[in-house]
Amino acid sequence: MTVEGQLSYPKEMALAAAGPAVNLLLAVLLSHFGTRWELCYLFGGVHLVLGLFNLLPILPLDGGMLLWNTAAWCIEPYTADRVSAIVGLFAAMLLSGAALWMLLCGGSPFLLIATLGLLRVPLQQIGLVKLRQTG
Amino acid sequence: MTRGKRVAPVSARPDPRAAAARAAAMARARSVRGTVRGSREEAQLQPKPRRRKSKFLVQLVVSATVLLCVVAAKITMPDITAKYSGEVLRLMGEETDFVAAFSAAGRAIGGEAAGEAIEELCIAVFGSDTVEISTTVDRTDAVYSADTTPERVEMQQQILGFDYVCPVEGELSSSFGYRDHPMAGQERFHYGLDLSAEEGAVIRAFADGTVLAVAESTELGKYVEVVHANGYTTLYAHCSRINASAGQSVKAGDPIAEVGSTGDATGNHLHFELCCDGTYLNPIYYVV
């Protein structure tokens, strides 16, 4: 993206919310047509899961961006960095634990792979925040 | 509230433009003028584009090498790669029914039977303890099975493609499907038909074919297995006597055995199974 840092906080929040909003809207819409056509349930379910996944408060997902922008708007950006790092790390750890439990219960390993990938950015954030404080 | 020039989140975009924007914002926040676009910042920015380019190149080379290796493996050793790709696909898809999971999610918000849908979702995602996916069906388990969902069962009528006769003149005492097992007292799947008849009543071959096996087991008693055209096999169990021998070719209606109650049977009947390539069919459609 080349237009970095040009949008104001509310506008960027609207941008981040647009994706999941469409997902959830389509999920509700499709599920209502499920009684007529079975496949609607499948696609509605996929939209629901994708929308909820994007709303996770982990950067760089939409949920993470919403959280960051809210914090930056209400307080200031550097605190927002710290807040989103902590929340993101906590959420990613929680999800990884849940995914591991699911795998041990006999479920699919894919969620674990996805949640371990989600850990990457919060860990980077933690690293960077630490560096800036000492350096 | 700090509005004005906003700063991008630290981790998400580590590239020179973010660094410059961050530097500009920091300068403005501290009300320092004139040093932002100074030579020190520009000097710092220089090495980064070159490092990024070589990193990108390395990624490209590694990916291309991996791709070429996989393609080479597929061309030179197709059977081994097929085996491994089968393994991977099995690992990916076997434990979770993705279609059921997402459909259940959709149903949960659709409003129709939402509670059941959520339960279905949990089962689809986590798997169920009661469902067993068995790859081989032991011959002695084929008559009565405990707690397995019938994986290799086809309930719809198939067109056999050959002439057939009713194997024995008798009454239907137990049909294909779930039933209470008379011996064990719990519900099990019955993979064949039970036709009750007098002891010694003649059992005829269902159709033209070759006798595959003549054997005896604790559950089936004395049984005969005959293979027919198009991959169909029939089994006749609990016989008192078997008149055919393995390898003998028979015609439809040839007497091959006599009704009895050998094995795990409560009375004199013929336990008749019809199977096609390992899938159990419902014989009721062909036995009048």
HADDOCK unambig.tbl for C-alpha pairs under 7 A between the chains (distance, minus, plus):
assign (segid A and resid 5 and name CA) (segid B and resid 6 and name CA) 5.73 0.50 0.50
assign (segid A and resid 5 and name CA) (segid B and resid 7 and name CA) 6.16 0.50 0.50
assign (segid A and resid 5 and name CA) (segid B and resid 8 and name CA) 5.96 0.50 0.50
assign (segid A and resid 28 and name CA) (segid B and resid 109 and name CA) 6.67 0.50 0.50
assign (segid A and resid 28 and name CA) (segid B and resid 110 and name CA) 6.86 0.50 0.50
assign (segid A and resid 31 and name CA) (segid B and resid 106 and name CA) 5.50 0.50 0.50
assign (segid A and resid 31 and name CA) (segid B and resid 107 and name CA) 6.35 0.50 0.50
assign (segid A and resid 31 and name CA) (segid B and resid 109 and name CA) 6.53 0.50 0.50
assign (segid A and resid 31 and name CA) (segid B and resid 110 and name CA) 4.45 0.50 0.50
assign (segid A and resid 32 and name CA) (segid B and resid 110 and name CA) 5.24 0.50 0.50
assign (segid A and resid 41 and name CA) (segid B and resid 103 and name CA) 4.78 0.50 0.50
assign (segid A and resid 41 and name CA) (segid B and resid 106 and name CA) 4.42 0.50 0.50
assign (segid A and resid 41 and name CA) (segid B and resid 107 and name CA) 5.68 0.50 0.50
assign (segid A and resid 42 and name CA) (segid B and resid 99 and name CA) 6.61 0.50 0.50
assign (segid A and resid 42 and name CA) (segid B and resid 102 and name CA) 5.16 0.50 0.50
assign (segid A and resid 42 and name CA) (segid B and resid 103 and name CA) 3.97 0.50 0.50
assign (segid A and resid 42 and name CA) (segid B and resid 106 and name CA) 6.00 0.50 0.50
assign (segid A and resid 44 and name CA) (segid B and resid 106 and name CA) 4.87 0.50 0.50
assign (segid A and resid 45 and name CA) (segid B and resid 102 and name CA) 4.61 0.50 0.50
assign (segid A and resid 45 and name CA) (segid B and resid 103 and name CA) 5.67 0.50 0.50
assign (segid A and resid 45 and name CA) (segid B and resid 105 and name CA) 4.61 0.50 0.50
assign (segid A and resid 45 and name CA) (segid B and resid 106 and name CA) 3.71 0.50 0.50
assign (segid A and resid 46 and name CA) (segid B and resid 102 and name CA) 5.65 0.50 0.50
assign (segid A and resid 60 and name CA) (segid B and resid 12 and name CA) 6.21 0.50 0.50
assign (segid A and resid 73 and name CA) (segid B and resid 1 and name CA) 6.34 0.50 0.50
assign (segid A and resid 73 and name CA) (segid B and resid 2 and name CA) 6.66 0.50 0.50
assign (segid A and resid 73 and name CA) (segid B and resid 3 and name CA) 6.94 0.50 0.50
assign (segid A and resid 74 and name CA) (segid B and resid 1 and name CA) 5.87 0.50 0.50
assign (segid A and resid 75 and name CA) (segid B and resid 1 and name CA) 5.76 0.50 0.50
assign (segid A and resid 75 and name CA) (segid B and resid 2 and name CA) 6.94 0.50 0.50
assign (segid A and resid 76 and name CA) (segid B and resid 1 and name CA) 6.51 0.50 0.50
assign (segid A and resid 76 and name CA) (segid B and resid 2 and name CA) 5.41 0.50 0.50
assign (segid A and resid 77 and name CA) (segid B and resid 7 and name CA) 6.43 0.50 0.50
assign (segid A and resid 81 and name CA) (segid B and resid 9 and name CA) 6.19 0.50 0.50
assign (segid A and resid 81 and name CA) (segid B and resid 10 and name CA) 6.61 0.50 0.50
assign (segid A and resid 102 and name CA) (segid B and resid 126 and name CA) 6.44 0.50 0.50
assign (segid A and resid 105 and name CA) (segid B and resid 126 and name CA) 6.25 0.50 0.50
assign (segid A and resid 106 and name CA) (segid B and resid 95 and name CA) 6.77 0.50 0.50
assign (segid A and resid 106 and name CA) (segid B and resid 126 and name CA) 5.79 0.50 0.50
assign (segid A and resid 106 and name CA) (segid B and resid 127 and name CA) 6.11 0.50 0.50
assign (segid A and resid 107 and name CA) (segid B and resid 95 and name CA) 5.81 0.50 0.50
assign (segid A and resid 107 and name CA) (segid B and resid 96 and name CA) 6.10 0.50 0.50
assign (segid A and resid 107 and name CA) (segid B and resid 125 and name CA) 5.88 0.50 0.50
assign (segid A and resid 107 and name CA) (segid B and resid 126 and name CA) 4.46 0.50 0.50
assign (segid A and resid 107 and name CA) (segid B and resid 127 and name CA) 6.10 0.50 0.50
assign (segid A and resid 108 and name CA) (segid B and resid 95 and name CA) 5.92 0.50 0.50
assign (segid A and resid 108 and name CA) (segid B and resid 96 and name CA) 5.75 0.50 0.50
assign (segid A and resid 121 and name CA) (segid B and resid 11 and name CA) 6.59 0.50 0.50
assign (segid A and resid 124 and name CA) (segid B and resid 11 and name CA) 6.24 0.50 0.50
assign (segid A and resid 125 and name CA) (segid B and resid 10 and name CA) 6.87 0.50 0.50
assign (segid A and resid 125 and name CA) (segid B and resid 11 and name CA) 5.34 0.50 0.50
